[in-house]
């Protein structure tokens, strides 16, 4: 019986040990499965770890060793990933840098050129001509004014304070030399006429008696008084013919009255006075001008370095009238009001088609002494840096901006340097080409 109890006890202990071992293995497997779920699974090292757990006893020492190895393998894997990511970043940065450099160069080419197809060129009316040296006939425009010829005009005015008695001509009348213009009255003229009347008979008497009879002193005094009275009247504007009635016994003349006469042939340009008006000495009454030859004063920019010698031809235009003119004088001072330089021209006007006071357009004609390279003003554009540029067609539809230096203004043309003969220059539509270049140089991504 004792043997039977011992056998039963041994069997129960064996069964208990087996059950305990099985429970330990199941618990270890569950714990390892949870650890796998919380770590990064797609690595081969984790599979090796499972095989290692299956063949190693579940001891504290063996599990600690596996943790160290796993940690080393994870570190190596992390270093590999870091190197891979770093290499990828370097590759990306290098590629991106190369792309940036290439993009920058490409942007520079686009910013410095434009490509247009025939349809665009036709729509923008772009015209291209080859640049060739040639002598240029050009004209220079200047605003002007028609004036009376100051060297042949005459201004009628009293020499002493006077009152207007009678008008003999009106505005616009054509008069001849010696023709009466206006009759005036003056107290000073009356006194001078009286003196002349007194001096004249005395001088006649002395001449009849003779110089030896009357004596030297009386003879000189009579002559001097007559000459002084005569000179005074002539200075007041009377003519020699006006003196004769003063000494004619059969004519009666009211003292103080005198008539001013035309000194030249011409037209009455102004007569701003009224009968009965008192006119001071020197105040203008009538302006006379010979309109067969007139002045034209052209106003040029003060900074224009151009010499217009006497005889330089020009054309004067006013309304529908065009006449030839020539330079007679060039001022050497600048007008303080208009800040312009005045050039005076002489124009023949035999048919009286031009009149003083009219505004005119003056065109001076020139020709360059040697061939020059010149383009229309429409071909010039300001570049991004502010310099003047023209657009040169290198290939059909391919346009490059070229900086140029400006020279003389030749009418609608401008002399340039910086491009050689034969270059194909955009003469019309340059603004469209410039806008296409500006659009090509704009990057919305700031690359």
C-alpha positions, 0 to 999 in steps of 0.5 A, a space after each residue: 500500500 505504501 508503494 501504491 501511495 508513493 507511486 501516485 504521489 510521484 505521478 502527481 508531481 510529474 503531472 504538476 511539473 509538466 503543467 507548470 512548464 507548459 504554462 511558463 512557455 505559454 506565458 513567455 510566448 504571449 509576452 514576446 508576442 506583445 513585445 513584437 506588436 510594440 516594435 517596428 516589425 518589418 526587419 529580419 532581425 526580429 524574425 531571428 529573435 523569434 527563432 532564438 527565443 524558440 531554441 534558448 531556455 527562458 533564463 534571465 541571462 539568455 534574455 538579457 544577452 538577446 536584448 543586448 544583441 537586439 539593441 546593437 542590431 537596432 543601432 546598426 539599422 538606425 545608422 543605416 537608415 540615418 546614412 540612407 536618409 542623409 545620402 538621399 537628402 544630399 542627393 536631393 540638395 545636389 539635384 535641387 542645386 543643379 536645378 536651381 543653377 540651370 533654372 537661373 541660367 535659363 531665366 537669364 537667357 529668357 530675361 535677355 531674349 525673346 522668341 516670337 512666331 510670325 503670327 505674333 510679329 504680324 499682330 504686333 506690327 514688328 518691323 525689322 531693318 538692317 542698320 546701314 551707314 548713310 548720310 542723313 537729311 534731316 530737319 530741326 523744328 522750332 516754334 517761331 513768331 512773325 515780326 515786323 522788320 525792326 530795321 525798316 519799321 518806323 514808330 510815329 510819336 510826338 517829341 513834345 507833349 501834344 494833343 491829337 487834333 486830326 487823324 489822317 490814316 486808319 489801321 491797316 492802311 498802306 501809306 507812302 513816304 511823306 503822307 500826313 498821318 496825324 495833326 497835333 497841337 503843342 505849346 512848345 511847338 507854338 513857342 518854337 514857331 514864334 521864335 522862327 517867325 521872329 528870327 527869319 525877318 531879322 536874318 533877311 534884313 542883316 543879309 540885305 545890309 551886309 556884314 560890314 554895315 551891321 557889324 560882326 556881332 549882329 550878323 552872327 546873332 541873327 544867323 544863330 537865332 534863325 538856325 536854332 529856331 529852325 533846328 527846334 522845329 525839325 526836332 519837334 517833328 516838323 518838316 522843311 516844307 512845314 517851315 515855309 508857311 511860317 514866313 509866307 506873308 500871304 498865308 495864315 497859320 495857327 501857331 502850335 499846330 503841326 502834322 506828323 508824316 510817314 517817313 517810310 512806305 509801309 502799312 499801319 500796324 497800330 494806331 492806339 489813340 483817339 482824337 482829343 487825347 493828350 499824348 506825352 513825348 515819346 508815347 507811340 501813336 502809329 507803327 509803320 512797317 514795310 511788310 515786303 520783308 519780315 522777321 521770323 524769330 525762332 526759339 531753340 532749346 538753350 542746350 542745343 549745341 548747334 550753330 546756325 550761320 548766316 544764310 542757313 536755309 529754313 522753311 516757315 509754315 503758318 497755316 497753309 502758307 509755306 515760304 523760304 527763309 534764311 538765317 540773318 542773326 543768331 542771338 548769343 544770350 538766353 531769353 531770361 523768361 523763355 530760357 530759349 535761344 533766339 535765331 532771327 530769319 528774314 523772309 520775303 513777303 511780296 504778296 503780303 501773305 504773312 503778317 506780324 504777330 502770327 505764330 509760325 513753325 520753323 524747319 531748319 534743313 541739314 545733312 550730315 557730313 559723313 555717313 552715320 548709324 541712326 535709328 528711329 526714336 521708336 527703336 529705343 527703349 530703356 533697359 532694366 538698368 536705365 540704359 538705352 537699348 535696341 533689339 537685335 534679331 539674331 535669328 528669325 524671331 529671336 531678339 536680343 537687347 543691346 545697350 547703345 550710346 546715343 548721339 545727335 538727334 537727326 530729326 525723327 532719327 537718333 545717331 547711335 553707337 554700340 552696334 555694328 553695320 548690318 545688325 537687324 534692328 527692331 524699328 517698330 514694335 520695340 515695346 512689345 518685344 520688351 514686354 515679352 522679355 519682361 514676361 519671360 524674366 518673371 518667375 512666380 515661384 521666386 526661383 
